[in-house]
Amino acid sequence: MMNPAPGATGPGPTSAPRAGRREWTALAVLMLPLLLVSMDVSVLYFAVPAISADLAPSGTQQLWIFDIYAFVLAGLLMTMGSIGDRIGRRRLLLIGAVAFGAASLAAAYANSAEMLIAARAVLGIGGATLMPSTMALIRGLFRDPGQRAKAIGVWSAVMTGGVALGSVMSGVLVEYFWWGSVFLVNLPAMVLLLVLAPLLIPESRDPAPGRFDLLSVPLSMAAVLPLVYGLKEIPSEGFATPYVLSLVVGLVFAALFVIRQRTATSPMISPALFRGRGFGPALCLDSLSMFAMMGSAYFTSQYLQSVLDKSAMEAALWSLLPSVLIGVAAPATTTLVQRGAERAHVVATGFAVAAAGYVLLSLADTDDLWLVLAGAGVLACGIVAVMALMTDLALGAIPTERAGAAASLLGTGQEFGGALGMAVLGSIGAAVFQHRIEENSPGGLPEAAHETLGGALAVARHLPGAPGDTLATVAREAFTEGMRGAALGGTAVLLVASVLALTLLRRGPGPAPAHKDRHGEAGRQPV
């Protein structure tokens, strides 16, 4: 087991040992599962037609093939982070790799929609073990604050870039192979991880974790799943009663989960985490950054495909361009902080840069490819820079033995932030779209033409001649105006986040608190 890193909680003079070639090689190994987990979010984008032709899923089954992975991943993150602290993060990583590899094999050769849904669910379970484990192991591998910041910058860039890469890889594989190949590519990476991780990555765990609180598991899932589901459906379906009830149910169970963590003898998520100065603000600001990122992606992907009328493959390739800047933003930002720049000022600037990206999107018309790509790229630069610094701040503010729980909280916060961004900004865009299309399109059209851009274009394709062309033009203009309205909303949120960063991060992070159980017995102090 790793010993706690002396001086690993903040910048400044430190005697923490510096990582060498072994640790940086171990980081490269850890990026393998992280890349695959993030890619699996979008890896089915181009495989759906082939899957539909082969397995003939119903409409509901097709939705679950898409969504079950993200739902299970979000619902189990906190549970798996806590388990990793108890049984060992490397052990959990290896168990997750076996599950992820086996589920990938099952998904590749699934002969029914039900089997594919089940395999995707197991992939979500595996992903929930891999994400917090990789982040928590970085906390132990890199004890020097400067090196840890660089490693987390790499982690943030890989995590964000994987989502964009997944859709492109899906298109290439489906073009030349059968749809199951999008899952088989996971196997070599998992085998490599199983071979190299025991050789390069030392085990780490909480030396005094206490009993595992079983009641917290269903409470956490009952809180996360309804909230993510409701937030995910609202942008496309509106504030219908089932989705509002889903949010209410999730909030009720979230309150019960918090009460349980405050009263349990050995909570899944220790309230002591929030006593580490900087952890709470980092969690909040990190979630806001994902709010902006996913809110933007909701519009730009549709703009490329439906407004500019590009094929799915063309849209995916174009969407890679903004991702190029991500690989530069996080390392450059961490270098600035290491050279003495005030963290609060750098984070506030990152949010301001991201806001400038939204401003560019707010200026776009129906034929502004490069302006939209520039806006998405500028926004991604600012957001990834913030995420890297906030992840580093959060992990540096807690004891090493609690790194798994902290990493799972960060991951869950990102899931909520992304879902909330799509819900809020998506609702703004939908409201503007519906208002404009009802105002400018002829009467007597099917309801689908007034709800979404895809629905309007589908109706337009069935109208003869000029009426169809007019409806398509009006729909694209209405969507673009909705995107502009949502971009202004995103700009406002990011400017508020910039001010929050200056307010919440004025003081540097203090030392990570020693963990104490309810009987007052202190755990090891990492500083």
C-alpha positions as CSV (number, residue, x, y, z in Angstrom):
1,M,0.0,0.0,0.0
2,M,1.2,3.5,-0.8
3,N,2.2,5.7,2.1
4,P,0.6,9.1,2.1
5,A,2.4,11.7,0.1
6,P,4.0,14.3,2.3
7,G,3.3,17.8,1.2
8,A,1.0,16.7,-1.6
9,T,-1.9,18.9,-0.7
10,G,-0.9,22.2,-2.3
11,P,1.7,24.3,-4.1
12,G,4.8,25.5,-2.5
13,P,8.0,24.0,-1.1
14,T,7.7,20.3,-0.5
15,S,9.9,17.3,0.1
16,A,7.5,15.0,-1.7
17,P,9.3,12.4,-3.9
18,R,9.2,13.1,-7.6
19,A,7.8,10.6,-10.0
20,G,10.2,8.9,-12.4
21,R,9.9,7.0,-15.7
22,R,8.0,4.1,-14.0
23,E,5.2,6.4,-12.7
24,W,4.8,8.2,-16.1
25,T,4.7,4.8,-17.8
26,A,2.0,3.8,-15.3
27,L,0.1,6.9,-16.2
28,A,0.1,5.9,-19.9
29,V,-1.3,2.5,-18.8
30,L,-4.0,4.2,-16.8
31,M,-5.1,6.2,-19.8
32,L,-6.0,3.1,-21.7
33,P,-9.2,2.3,-19.6
34,L,-10.0,5.9,-19.3
35,L,-10.0,6.5,-23.0
36,L,-12.1,3.4,-23.6
37,V,-14.7,4.4,-20.9
38,S,-15.1,7.9,-22.4
39,M,-15.2,6.6,-26.0
40,D,-18.0,4.1,-25.1
41,V,-20.3,7.1,-24.4
42,S,-20.3,7.9,-28.2
43,V,-19.1,4.7,-29.8
44,L,-22.6,3.6,-31.0
45,Y,-23.3,6.8,-33.0
46,F,-22.6,5.2,-36.4
47,A,-23.4,1.6,-35.5
48,V,-27.1,2.1,-34.9
49,P,-28.3,1.5,-38.5
50,A,-26.3,-1.7,-38.7
51,I,-27.5,-2.8,-35.2
52,S,-31.1,-2.0,-36.2
53,A,-30.8,-4.1,-39.4
54,D,-29.2,-7.1,-37.6
55,L,-31.1,-7.2,-34.3
56,A,-34.3,-5.4,-35.2
57,P,-34.7,-3.6,-31.8
58,S,-37.9,-1.8,-30.9
59,G,-37.8,2.0,-30.5
60,T,-37.6,1.6,-26.7
61,Q,-34.9,-1.1,-26.9
62,Q,-32.8,1.2,-29.2
63,L,-33.0,3.9,-26.6
64,W,-31.9,1.6,-23.9
65,I,-29.0,0.3,-26.0
66,F,-27.8,3.9,-26.1
67,D,-28.7,5.0,-22.6
68,I,-28.1,2.1,-20.3
69,Y,-24.3,2.5,-20.3
70,A,-24.4,6.1,-19.1
71,F,-27.2,5.5,-16.5
72,V,-25.4,2.5,-14.9
73,L,-22.1,4.4,-15.0
74,A,-23.5,7.4,-13.2
75,G,-25.5,5.4,-10.7
76,L,-22.5,3.3,-9.5
77,L,-19.7,5.8,-9.4
78,M,-20.0,6.7,-5.7
79,T,-20.4,3.0,-4.8
80,M,-17.4,1.9,-6.7
81,G,-15.2,4.7,-5.5
82,S,-16.0,3.7,-1.9
83,I,-15.3,0.0,-2.6
84,G,-12.0,0.9,-4.2
85,D,-10.9,2.7,-1.0
86,R,-11.7,-0.5,0.9
87,I,-10.5,-3.3,-1.3
88,G,-7.7,-1.5,-3.1
89,R,-8.0,0.8,-6.2
90,R,-5.6,-1.3,-8.3
91,R,-7.6,-4.5,-7.5
92,L,-10.8,-2.7,-8.4
93,L,-9.3,-1.5,-11.6
94,L,-8.3,-5.0,-12.6
95,I,-11.7,-6.4,-11.7
96,G,-13.3,-3.7,-13.7
97,A,-11.0,-4.4,-16.7
98,V,-12.1,-8.1,-16.6
99,A,-15.7,-7.1,-16.5
100,F,-15.3,-4.4,-19.2
101,G,-13.5,-6.9,-21.5
102,A,-16.0,-9.7,-21.0
103,A,-18.9,-7.3,-21.6
104,S,-17.3,-6.0,-24.7
105,L,-16.9,-9.5,-26.1
106,A,-20.6,-10.3,-25.2
107,A,-21.7,-7.0,-26.8
108,A,-19.7,-7.7,-30.0
109,Y,-21.4,-11.0,-30.6
110,A,-24.9,-10.2,-29.1
111,N,-27.6,-12.0,-31.1
112,S,-30.5,-10.1,-29.7
113,A,-31.4,-6.6,-28.5
114,E,-31.9,-7.9,-24.9
115,M,-28.4,-9.4,-24.9
116,L,-26.8,-6.1,-26.2
117,I,-28.7,-4.1,-23.5
118,A,-27.5,-6.4,-20.8
119,A,-23.9,-6.3,-22.1
120,R,-24.0,-2.5,-22.2
121,A,-25.2,-2.5,-18.6
122,V,-22.2,-4.6,-17.6
123,L,-20.0,-2.2,-19.5
124,G,-21.4,0.6,-17.4
125,I,-20.6,-1.4,-14.2
126,G,-17.0,-1.9,-15.5
127,G,-16.8,1.8,-16.4
128,A,-17.9,2.8,-13.0
129,T,-15.0,0.9,-11.5
130,L,-12.4,2.2,-14.0
131,M,-13.1,6.0,-13.9
132,P,-12.6,6.7,-10.1
133,S,-9.8,4.1,-9.9
134,T,-7.7,5.8,-12.5
135,M,-8.1,9.2,-10.9
136,A,-7.5,7.9,-7.3
137,L,-4.3,6.0,-8.4
138,I,-2.9,9.2,-10.0
139,R,-3.3,10.8,-6.5
140,G,-1.0,8.2,-5.1
141,L,1.5,7.8,-8.0
142,F,2.3,11.5,-8.3
143,R,3.1,12.9,-4.8
144,D,4.8,16.0,-6.0
145,P,2.1,18.7,-6.5
146,G,3.5,20.0,-9.8
147,Q,3.8,16.5,-11.3
148,R,0.4,15.6,-10.1
149,A,-1.1,18.7,-11.7
150,K,0.5,17.7,-15.1
151,A,-0.8,14.1,-14.7
152,I,-4.3,15.3,-14.0
153,G,-4.1,17.6,-17.0
154,V,-3.4,14.6,-19.2
155,W,-6.3,12.7,-17.5
156,S,-8.7,15.6,-18.2
157,A,-7.6,15.9,-21.9
158,V,-7.9,12.1,-22.5
159,M,-11.3,12.0,-20.8
160,T,-12.7,14.9,-22.9
161,G,-11.1,13.9,-26.1
162,G,-12.3,10.3,-25.8
163,V,-15.9,11.2,-26.3
164,A,-15.1,13.0,-29.6
165,L,-12.8,10.2,-30.7
166,G,-15.4,7.5,-30.0
167,S,-17.9,8.6,-32.7
168,V,-15.2,8.9,-35.3
169,M,-13.7,5.5,-34.5
170,S,-17.3,4.1,-34.7
171,G,-17.7,5.5,-38.2
172,V,-14.4,4.1,-39.5
173,L,-15.0,0.6,-38.0
174,V,-18.5,0.3,-39.2
175,E,-17.4,1.4,-42.7
176,Y,-15.0,-1.5,-43.0
177,F,-16.1,-4.1,-40.5
178,W,-19.3,-5.3,-38.8
179,W,-20.9,-3.3,-35.9
180,G,-19.5,-5.6,-33.2
181,S,-16.0,-4.4,-34.1
182,V,-16.7,-1.1,-32.1
183,F,-16.7,-3.3,-29.0
184,L,-13.9,-5.7,-29.9
185,V,-11.3,-2.8,-29.9
186,N,-11.6,-2.7,-26.2
187,L,-10.1,-6.2,-25.7
188,P,-6.4,-5.6,-26.6
189,A,-6.3,-2.5,-24.3
190,M,-7.9,-4.4,-21.4
191,V,-5.5,-7.3,-21.8
192,L,-2.6,-4.9,-21.9
193,L,-3.9,-3.2,-18.7
194,L,-4.2,-6.6,-16.9
195,V,-0.6,-7.5,-17.8
196,L,1.1,-4.1,-17.1
197,A,-0.9,-2.7,-14.1
198,P,0.4,-5.2,-11.6
199,L,3.9,-4.5,-12.7
200,L,3.8,-0.7,-12.8
201,I,1.1,0.4,-10.4
202,P,1.4,-0.1,-6.6
203,E,-1.7,-0.9,-4.6
204,S,-3.4,1.7,-2.5
205,R,-6.3,1.7,-0.1
206,D,-7.8,3.3,3.0
207,P,-6.0,1.6,6.0
208,A,-9.1,2.1,8.3
209,P,-12.2,2.3,6.1
210,G,-14.7,1.0,8.6
211,R,-17.7,-1.2,7.6
212,F,-19.2,-0.8,4.2
213,D,-22.6,1.0,4.5
214,L,-24.9,-1.2,2.4
215,L,-27.9,1.1,2.8
216,S,-26.0,3.9,1.0
217,V,-25.8,1.9,-2.2
218,P,-29.6,1.9,-3.1
219,L,-30.0,5.4,-1.7
220,S,-27.2,6.8,-4.0
221,M,-28.6,5.0,-7.0
222,A,-32.2,6.1,-6.2
223,A,-30.9,9.7,-6.1
224,V,-28.6,9.7,-9.2
225,L,-30.6,7.7,-11.7
226,P,-33.9,9.6,-11.6
227,L,-32.1,12.9,-11.6
228,V,-29.9,12.0,-14.6
229,Y,-32.9,10.5,-16.4
230,G,-35.2,13.5,-15.9
231,L,-32.5,16.0,-16.9
232,K,-31.6,13.9,-19.9
233,E,-35.1,13.7,-21.3
234,I,-36.3,17.3,-20.6
235,P,-34.4,18.9,-23.6
236,S,-36.1,16.7,-26.1
237,E,-39.4,15.9,-24.4
238,G,-40.1,19.1,-22.4
239,F,-41.2,19.4,-18.8
240,A,-43.7,16.6,-19.0
241,T,-45.1,15.2,-15.8
242,P,-43.0,11.9,-15.7
243,Y,-39.7,13.8,-16.0
244,V,-40.6,16.4,-13.4
245,L,-41.7,13.5,-11.1
246,S,-38.4,11.8,-11.8
247,L,-36.5,14.9,-10.7
248,V,-38.6,15.2,-7.5
249,V,-38.0,11.5,-6.6
250,G,-34.3,12.0,-7.2
251,L,-34.1,15.1,-5.0
252,V,-35.9,13.3,-2.2
253,F,-33.5,10.3,-2.3
254,A,-30.6,12.7,-2.6
255,A,-31.7,14.4,0.7
256,L,-32.0,10.9,2.3
257,F,-28.6,10.0,1.0
258,V,-27.0,13.1,2.5
259,I,-28.7,12.4,5.9
260,R,-27.4,8.9,5.8
261,Q,-23.8,10.1,5.2
262,R,-24.1,12.5,8.1
263,T,-25.4,9.9,10.5
264,A,-23.8,6.6,9.5
265,T,-20.9,5.2,11.5
266,S,-18.9,4.5,8.3
267,P,-20.5,6.5,5.5
268,M,-19.9,5.8,1.9
269,I,-18.9,9.5,1.3
270,S,-17.4,10.9,4.4
271,P,-18.5,14.5,5.3
272,A,-14.9,15.0,6.3
273,L,-14.0,15.3,2.7
274,F,-15.7,18.7,2.5
275,R,-13.5,19.9,5.4
276,G,-10.5,19.8,3.1
277,R,-10.3,23.5,2.1
278,G,-10.9,23.7,-1.6
279,F,-12.7,20.4,-2.1
280,G,-16.2,21.8,-2.0
281,P,-15.5,24.7,-4.3
282,A,-13.6,22.5,-6.7
283,L,-16.5,20.0,-6.9
284,C,-18.9,22.9,-7.6
285,L,-16.8,24.6,-10.3
286,D,-15.9,21.3,-11.9
287,S,-19.6,20.5,-12.3
288,L,-20.2,24.0,-13.8
289,S,-17.5,23.4,-16.3
290,M,-19.2,20.1,-17.5
291,F,-22.5,22.1,-17.6
292,A,-21.0,24.3,-20.2
293,M,-19.3,21.6,-22.1
294,M,-22.3,19.3,-22.6
295,G,-24.7,22.2,-23.2
296,S,-22.5,23.3,-26.1
297,A,-22.1,19.7,-27.5
298,Y,-25.9,19.3,-27.6
299,F,-26.2,22.1,-30.2
300,T,-23.0,21.9,-32.2
301,S,-23.5,18.2,-33.1
302,Q,-27.0,19.0,-34.4
303,Y,-25.8,22.1,-36.1
304,L,-23.1,20.2,-38.1
305,Q,-25.5,17.4,-39.2
306,S,-28.9,19.0,-39.6
307,V,-28.2,22.7,-40.2
308,L,-25.2,22.3,-42.5
309,D,-26.6,19.0,-43.8
310,K,-23.4,17.1,-43.4
311,S,-23.3,13.3,-43.2
312,A,-22.8,11.8,-39.7
313,M,-19.2,10.8,-40.6
314,E,-18.4,14.3,-42.0
315,A,-19.9,15.9,-38.8
316,A,-17.9,13.6,-36.6
317,L,-14.6,14.4,-38.4
318,W,-15.3,18.2,-38.3
319,S,-16.1,17.9,-34.6
320,L,-12.6,16.5,-34.0
321,L,-11.0,19.9,-34.9
322,P,-12.0,21.7,-31.6
323,S,-10.6,18.7,-29.7
324,V,-7.1,19.4,-31.0
325,L,-6.8,22.4,-28.7
326,I,-7.8,20.4,-25.7
327,G,-4.4,18.6,-25.6
328,V,-2.7,22.0,-25.2
329,A,-5.0,23.8,-22.8
330,A,-4.7,21.6,-19.7
331,P,-0.9,21.3,-19.6
332,A,-0.4,25.0,-20.4
333,T,-2.8,26.0,-17.5
334,T,-1.1,23.8,-15.0
335,T,2.3,25.2,-16.0
336,L,1.0,28.7,-15.4
337,V,-0.1,27.8,-11.9
338,Q,3.2,26.1,-11.1
339,R,5.1,29.2,-12.2
340,G,3.3,31.3,-9.7
341,A,0.1,32.4,-11.3
342,E,-2.8,32.6,-8.8
343,R,-5.1,29.6,-9.2
344,A,-8.2,31.7,-8.7
345,H,-7.2,34.1,-11.5
346,V,-6.3,31.2,-13.9
347,V,-9.6,29.4,-13.2
348,A,-11.6,32.7,-13.6
349,T,-9.8,33.3,-16.8
350,G,-10.6,29.8,-18.0
351,F,-14.3,30.4,-17.5
352,A,-14.0,33.8,-19.2
353,V,-12.3,32.1,-22.2
354,A,-15.1,29.5,-22.3
355,A,-17.7,32.3,-22.2
356,A,-15.9,33.9,-25.2
357,G,-16.5,30.6,-27.0
358,Y,-20.2,30.8,-26.3
359,V,-20.2,34.4,-27.5
360,L,-18.8,33.2,-30.9
361,L,-21.6,30.6,-31.0
362,S,-24.1,33.4,-30.3
363,L,-23.0,35.1,-33.5
364,A,-23.4,32.1,-35.8
365,D,-25.8,32.0,-38.7
366,T,-27.0,29.0,-40.7
367,D,-23.8,28.7,-42.8
368,D,-21.0,29.5,-40.3
369,L,-19.1,26.3,-40.1
370,W,-15.8,27.9,-39.1
371,L,-17.3,30.3,-36.6
372,V,-19.1,27.4,-34.8
373,L,-15.9,25.3,-34.8
374,A,-13.9,28.2,-33.5
375,G,-16.5,28.8,-30.8
376,A,-16.5,25.1,-29.8
377,G,-12.7,25.1,-29.7
378,V,-12.3,28.2,-27.6
379,L,-15.0,26.9,-25.2
380,A,-13.3,23.5,-24.9
381,C,-10.0,25.1,-24.2
382,G,-11.4,27.2,-21.3
383,I,-13.4,24.3,-19.8
384,V,-10.7,21.7,-20.0
385,A,-8.3,24.1,-18.3
386,V,-10.8,24.6,-15.5
387,M,-11.4,20.9,-15.1
388,A,-7.7,20.0,-14.8
389,L,-7.1,22.6,-12.1
390,M,-10.3,21.8,-10.2
391,T,-9.6,18.0,-10.3
392,D,-6.1,18.7,-9.0
393,L,-7.4,21.0,-6.3
394,A,-10.0,18.5,-5.1
395,L,-7.6,15.5,-5.0
396,G,-4.9,17.6,-3.3
397,A,-7.3,18.7,-0.6
398,I,-8.1,15.2,0.7
399,P,-6.1,12.5,2.3
400,T,-4.7,9.9,-0.1
401,E,-6.7,7.1,1.6
402,R,-10.0,8.8,0.6
403,A,-9.0,9.4,-3.0
404,G,-11.5,6.8,-4.4
405,A,-14.5,8.5,-2.7
406,A,-13.3,11.9,-3.8
407,A,-12.8,10.8,-7.4
408,S,-16.2,9.2,-7.5
409,L,-17.8,12.4,-6.2
410,L,-16.0,14.4,-9.0
411,G,-17.3,11.9,-11.6
412,T,-20.8,12.1,-10.3
413,G,-20.7,15.9,-10.2
414,Q,-19.6,15.9,-13.8
415,E,-22.5,13.6,-14.8
416,F,-25.0,15.9,-13.0
417,G,-23.4,19.0,-14.5
418,G,-23.5,17.6,-18.0
419,A,-27.1,16.5,-17.7
420,L,-28.1,19.8,-16.2
421,G,-26.3,21.7,-19.0
422,M,-28.2,19.8,-21.6
423,A,-31.5,20.3,-19.8
424,V,-31.2,24.0,-19.1
425,L,-29.5,25.2,-22.3
426,G,-31.4,22.6,-24.4
427,S,-34.7,23.9,-23.0
428,I,-33.8,27.5,-23.9
429,G,-33.0,26.4,-27.4
430,A,-36.1,24.3,-27.7
431,A,-38.3,27.2,-26.5
432,V,-36.8,29.6,-29.0
433,F,-37.1,27.0,-31.8
434,Q,-40.7,26.3,-31.1
435,H,-41.7,29.9,-30.9
436,R,-39.9,30.8,-34.2
437,I,-41.2,27.9,-36.2
438,E,-44.8,28.4,-35.1
439,E,-44.5,32.0,-36.0
440,N,-42.9,31.5,-39.4
441,S,-44.2,28.2,-40.8
442,P,-47.6,27.6,-42.4
443,G,-50.4,26.1,-40.4
444,G,-51.7,22.6,-40.6
445,L,-48.3,20.9,-40.1
446,P,-47.9,17.8,-38.0
447,E,-47.0,18.4,-34.3
448,A,-43.5,16.8,-34.9
449,A,-42.6,19.8,-37.2
450,H,-43.0,22.2,-34.2
451,E,-41.0,20.1,-31.6
452,T,-37.5,19.5,-32.9
453,L,-35.3,20.3,-35.9
454,G,-35.1,16.6,-36.8
455,G,-38.9,16.3,-36.7
456,A,-39.3,19.5,-38.9
457,L,-36.8,18.3,-41.5
458,A,-38.5,14.8,-41.6
459,V,-41.9,16.6,-42.3
460,A,-40.2,18.9,-44.9
461,R,-38.9,15.9,-46.8
462,H,-42.5,14.7,-47.3
463,L,-43.8,18.0,-48.5
464,P,-43.7,18.7,-52.3
465,G,-41.5,21.4,-53.8
466,A,-41.5,24.9,-52.4
467,P,-43.4,24.2,-49.1
468,G,-40.9,21.5,-48.1
469,D,-37.9,23.8,-48.9
470,T,-39.5,26.7,-47.0
471,L,-40.2,24.6,-43.9
472,A,-36.6,23.2,-44.0
473,T,-35.2,26.7,-44.2
474,V,-37.4,28.1,-41.5
475,A,-36.5,25.1,-39.2
476,R,-32.8,25.5,-39.7
477,E,-33.0,29.3,-39.0
478,A,-35.2,28.6,-35.9
479,F,-32.7,26.0,-34.6
480,T,-29.8,28.4,-35.1
481,E,-31.6,31.2,-33.3
482,G,-32.3,28.8,-30.5
483,M,-28.6,27.9,-30.4
484,R,-27.8,31.6,-30.2
485,G,-30.2,32.0,-27.3
486,A,-28.8,29.1,-25.5
487,A,-25.2,30.4,-26.1
488,L,-26.2,33.7,-24.4
489,G,-27.5,31.7,-21.5
490,G,-24.3,29.7,-21.4
491,T,-22.3,32.9,-21.5
492,A,-24.1,34.3,-18.5
493,V,-23.6,31.0,-16.5
494,L,-19.8,31.0,-17.3
495,L,-19.4,34.7,-16.3
496,V,-21.1,33.9,-13.0
497,A,-18.8,30.9,-12.6
498,S,-15.8,33.2,-13.3
499,V,-16.9,35.5,-10.4
500,L,-17.5,32.4,-8.2
501,A,-14.0,31.2,-8.9
502,L,-12.5,34.5,-7.8
503,T,-14.7,34.4,-4.6
504,L,-14.3,30.7,-3.7
505,L,-10.7,30.2,-4.5
506,R,-9.2,33.4,-2.9
507,R,-7.5,31.3,-0.3
508,G,-5.2,28.5,-1.2
509,P,-6.2,25.0,-0.2
510,G,-5.3,24.0,3.3
511,P,-4.0,20.6,4.4
512,A,-6.2,17.6,3.9
513,P,-8.0,16.6,7.1
514,A,-7.1,13.5,8.9
515,H,-10.1,11.1,8.7
516,K,-11.9,10.4,12.0
517,D,-14.6,7.9,12.5
518,R,-17.6,8.6,14.8
519,H,-15.6,7.2,17.8
520,G,-12.9,9.8,17.3
521,E,-10.1,7.5,16.2
522,A,-8.0,9.4,13.7
523,G,-6.8,7.9,10.5
524,R,-3.4,8.7,9.0
525,Q,-2.7,12.3,8.2
526,P,-1.2,12.7,4.7
527,V,0.8,15.8,5.5
